[in-house]
Amino acid sequence: MTGPALEAVDVTRAYTMEGVEVQALRGVSLRIDEGEFVAIVGPSGSGKSTLMHLLGCLDRPTSGTLRIGGRDVARLSGNELAELRNSLIGFVFQSFHLLPRTTARENVALPLVYRGVPRAERRRRAVDALTSVGLEHRVGHRPGQMSGGEQQRVAIARALVGAPRVVLADEPTGNLDTRTGHEVMDLLERLNRERGVAVVLVTHEPDVAERARRRVHIRDGLIERDESA
C-alpha cells in the first residue's frame, strides 16, 4: 500500500427531513489505502450508504474533511469534482444501472465518453475490459439478453474501463443468487489482487463481508469497530 486513495477525517452528514435534522454520519474518520479490499457493514439506517456516497464524490460532507486522491473535495467546483470522480473512482451498483437499449460494449465505454476519448479507442478499451471479466463473447449483447450475473460483470467492466484507483461496490451481490454472488466476489477479489485496485463494498451479507481483508462496522452514524482479517 502506497498511500490513501480515500480519506475521511471527522466527517458528518446531516439531512433535513420534514423540518427535522437527521444525523446520518456523526464524526467518521476512515482511510482507504491503495490496493485494500474493504467491506463496510452495518444494519439498515446505520449510515453505510451515506458514507459510500461521500467516498464516491456523489455527495459532500456537512462538516469534516474528505480527500479523494489527496484532494480536499471542499475546495473543488462541481465540474472539478465530477472530473475527479470520473478519473479515480469506478462504481458497481446492486441494480446494475445499465442502459437497456445499448450493447455491453457501449455501456462499458460510457465513462470514456465523458473523458473525451475517441470512439475507436473507447471501443477497444471497452472490449478489453469485457474480456477481463470473461465476457468477450457478449460485447454485442444488450442487458436484456444477459443473465443477472453477466449484467453485473458488465457493470464491473464499466467500473474498470477508466483504470480507477478505487472501485466502490454498493451491495454488488444483492440481486444475485448465491452461486452467482460468489462468482462476482471471486472476480472482484481477482481484479483487486492482479490490478491493485482498491475495492470498497457495502454489504449486509455476513458471508460477503467475510471475503474482505478488512471490515468496517458502522452503527448509528459512527464506526463501531474496524478489523482486519
N, C-alpha and C positions, 0 to 999 in steps of 0.2 A: 504494500500500500504506500503510495507516494504522497498522499495529502488529501484534504477534504474535497469531495465533489459537491457535497451539500452540507450546510451548517446552519442550525438554528440556535440562537442564543436568547434564552428567556423570552420566547415568543408567546404572545397571547393573540387570541382571535375572538372578538365579541360580535354578536349579531343582535339586532333589534327585531323582535317578532311581536306584532300587535302591541307595540309600545313597551314591551318588556325586554330588557337586555339579557341575553343568554351568553354565558362564557363557555365557548366551545373548547378553547385551549387556555390554560391558566398559568402559563410560565413554563414552556417546554424548551429544553436545551438538548440538542441532538446533533451529532456529527456522523456523516456517512462518508467513509473513505473510498477512494477508487478501488474497484475490484471486490468490494464487500458483497455479501448476499444476506440481506436483512429482511426479516418478517416483522411487520407492525401488527400487533394483535390486540384485541380488546372487545368488550361487549358492544352492542348497538348503542350509539349515543356517547361513546367514550371519547370521541374526538379524533379517531384514527383517520377517517376520511378527510376531515378538515386539515389535518396535518399533511396528508398526501397532496391535497390541492395546493397547499402553501409550498411544499417542496417542489412541486411541478410548475411553479410560477403561474398557476391558474387563479391565484388569489394573493392578496398581500396581508401581512400580519397587522393587527391593530396596534401592537407595540412589540418591542424587542427587535432583534437583528436577524435577518435571513440572508445568507450568502449562497449564491449559486456559482460554482466555478470560481470562487474567491471574490465575486462582485456582489455588493450590497444592493438588493433589489429596490430598496427605498430610494436609491439615487438614480434609478433608471426610469426613462419615459415608457409609456405604453408600447411604443414601437420597439424600443431597445429591449424591453422585457420579452416581447414576442420573438425577437431575433435570438435572444439568449436561449429561450425555451426551445426553439426550433433547432438550434445548433448543438445543444448539450444534453437534451432530455428526450427520451422516447417513451411513449405511453402505450400500455396494454390495458384494455377495459374488459369488465365482465361480459358486457353485451356486444363486444367486438367493434361496434361503431364503423362498420364497413359500408361503403356506398353500394347499394344493391344493384344498380344498373351498370356498374363498371367492373372490368375484369380484375382478377387478383393483381396482375402487373400494374394496372392503373391505380388501384387502391394503394399499393405499396409505394408507388412513385410519387404520391400526392405531397408528402413533406418536401420533396425536392423541387416541386413547382414553386413553392413559396421562397425557395432559395435562389430561384432564377437559373437552375441547372438546365442546360439544353436538352431538348426532347430525346435525342438519341442516347445521351449519357444517362438520363433518367431511366429509360427503358432497360439499358444494360445493367445498371445498378439494382433495379427492381428485380430483374431475373436472377442476379447473383444472390440477392437477399432471400428470394423464394427458394433458391437451390440450397441455401444454408439451413433452411428449416425443412428440407425434404419435400418441397412442393414444386419442383421444376416441371412436373407433368401437369400442373394445374394453372399455369400462368395465364391462359386464355379463358379460364372459367370465372363465372360470376358467383357471388356468395351463395345465392340460392341453389347452385349446383354442387355445393360442397357440404360436408358434414360440419357439425359444430367444432370438432377438434381441428379440422382443416381451416375453418374460418379463424380460429384463434391463432393458428400458425401464421396465417396471412397477417393478422394483427401484429404478431411478434416480428415478422419480417418488415412490416411498415415501421415499427419502432426502431429497428436496427439499421434501416437503409441510410440514415444520415450519419452513421458512425457516432452515436451519442456516448457520453461518458457514463450516463445513468439511464436505466430502464425502470420506470415506475409502473407497477402492475397492480391494478385495483381489482381484487377478487378474481384473478385470472382463471380459476378453475370453477367458479361459482355456477356457471351454466353448462357444465360438462359432467358426464358420468364419471365414475371413479377411475376406470381404466384410462379413459382419455385424459382425465385430470392428471394422472400420474405421468402420462406421456408428455404433457405440456410442461410439467415441473422438471422432467428429465431434460427437456430441451432448454429450459431457462438455466438449469444448472450447467449444462454443457457450454452454452454460449458465455456464461459468466466465467467458467473455467478456462475456455480456449481463447476468448477475446479480451478478458479482463474488464468487461463492462460491469459496473456496479448494478445490482438488481435489488430493488426495494419493493416488497409486495405487501399489500394489505390483505389480511385474511381472517376469517373467523373459524377456519377449519384447523383443529389441532394437528392433524397429520400433515397438512401442507406447511404449517409453521415449523414443524419438526425438521423439515427438509432444509431450512435456512441455517446458516452458520452462526447467526446472531438473531435474537428475538427481543423486540422492544414491546413491553406490555404497557398499554395505556388504559387508564380508568379515570373518569370524571375530569378529563381535560389535563391530566398530569401523567408523566411517566411513572408507572408503579415500580417497574424494575426493568433492567437492561442486562441480558445474559447472553453469554457466548456458549456455543455447543462444545 
